[in-house]
Amino acid sequence: MSEAPLIELEGITKTFGEGAAAFQALKGVNLTIDRGDFVAVMGPSGSGKSTTMNILGCLDTPTSGRFRFRGVEVQDLSRDQRSLLRRRYLGFVFQGFNLLARTSALENVELPLLYRGESKKRRKEAAERSLDLVGLLPWADHTPAELSGGQQQRVAIARALVTDPDVLLADEPTGNLDTERSLEIMQLLTDLNKTGITILMVTHEEEMAHFAKTIVHFRDGLVERVERGLKAGAFATSGEHV
Amino acid sequence: MLGMIGATFLLALREIRRHLLRSFLTTLGIIIGVAAVITMVTLGQGLTADVQEEVSGLGSDVFIVFPQQSDPNIAPAPFDDADIRAVENQIAGVEGTAGSVSTNATAFHNGQDWATSVEGADSEFFATQSIDVIEGRGFNQEEEARGESVCIVGPKIVEEIFVADEVIGEQMRVGNVSCQVVGVIDERANSVGGGDANDVIFMPLKTVQRRFIGNADNVQFFIVKYDPAYETAVIQQQLIDLLRERRVIQDGEDNDFNIVDTAEINETVNTITGTMTLVVTVIAAISLLVGGIGIMNIMLVSVTERTREIGIRLAIGALAREVRLQFLTEAVVLCCFGGLIGILLALGLSVLLAGAIDLPFIFNPTVNILSFVFSAVMGIVFGYYPAHRASRLDPIDALRHE
């Protein structure tokens, strides 16, 4: 479509609290992400990676700086406008899965469509297609409590995908999973990325970061280093890591 | 939007079912408030209808005039036929008058006897009192003018002394007077004199005056039927003035008679039930207020419990107003259930109580519908703040909430 990058961060700062208790989490982050990229965000805790992800996910606004998403100046948008942006273009996968308890997998996946005003029939069809994509259609009627951690995260991914988002944001998607399940999830994300979805993922596990095409290293509220052009999906690919 | 409301409604039902006991206890205030108001209004209406029916037994648009002294030791002078004629001839708006006397006597027939009351009343009296002769006939003018020994009996008399015999045309003895039965009246709820309105023997006024009382002119009370197109108060004042003049009552002296307006009795009953309804409404309002605070409290608890869920909904793109709608719907549905249970409870209570105190049960759709609507409005009023709070949550904080 357009030549402009999908995401542009320019001099993003974020300060929490005020006065003496103020804490500057981001000190001027510059970053561009192109459409179709698979980005792993890494860094020690407190380095600002989660804050950046919240801003990228339009959940939070920067204290200063510019964040352009699809050419839209997100920092100028209202709360509800950012909600509309999220429901239209973004899909979220959280470390804690964050599924609605006592609610079937199918209904969890249908949820974003509900807020888009889709009909009951369309919701069900799309949710089933999405569950099928992550291989969980047979578990559609199960509640989160009846599913394993890996399965729950697949439901969460299905929920994120059901609206055909441009960008999938995953915050430590494998944080609560064992290695085998983690690799399955990463493979799923890689496959999705191949269909054209841009993926932004926070992880502290190098093993998982190696699935990405781009790795962004954070340190002390700044982008320390960006590795681009990595061979995505190659488990054994090596690079110079921190 | 419609699908959204439908889905929100189902979600609300599910949440209420999930905490069934809690939901029930929360709505108890509304249940009690609604049940109290509806029961009271229903019983009040039953009472009003009951009294109206009794009053209509006294005739509508009539005054009942009888001698009455403010000092009970002085016997007031009785009214006589001349008084009644004067009222009928001199006051505009008076449609008819009818005097009556009554006494007690024992009736005998075919070996049976029965102590009852004998009332002297002409056909005019029957008309103003809406007394229907269902068997035989009423008195004719000749019988009334000459004071003949004919009688019309109440159903109780038929039951007590005629048993299985033919009634019409039979001779019976009342006290020392032998009379022929010409008619039987329909059952009545009430009579002017009080007592059992069905346990009565009517004879022409003149007959009773002459043969039982021994005075040809006097009546114990008389009825004035007026045209409702006239101002009641004006007719009543004219009536008072005329009677004071005829009875030579000086200015400053009290009336030695009383005038009862049947419309006034209705009004008094309406005032009483109105006051009762008001008192119960105030109590119910307090109950509903407490109930509403309970709803607000439990909705705040619910919002806190479900902070994480709210976070998820906001993160995937729910608008503030959509989250607000969800919690508002839940509060409204909860209150509507309370209202519904209250209505059912009131229905049962009203039927039960109406039966126990012998009042008619009258279902009032307006008060039931209003109560239901009011319950829903309570849901909006008391659910708004918690819902608003839910909608203002920060998605990031909400997602971190344990």
Interface residues (C-beta under 8 A of the other chain):
Chain A: N54 G57 L59 D60 R79 D80 S83 L84 R86 R87 R88 L90 F92 F94 N98 L99 L100 A101 R102 L111 P112 L114 Y115 R116 G117 E118 S119 K120 R159
Chain B: M1 G3 M4 A7 R18 R308 E309 G311 I312 R313 L314 A315 I316 G317 A318 L319 A320 R321 E322 P395 I396 L399
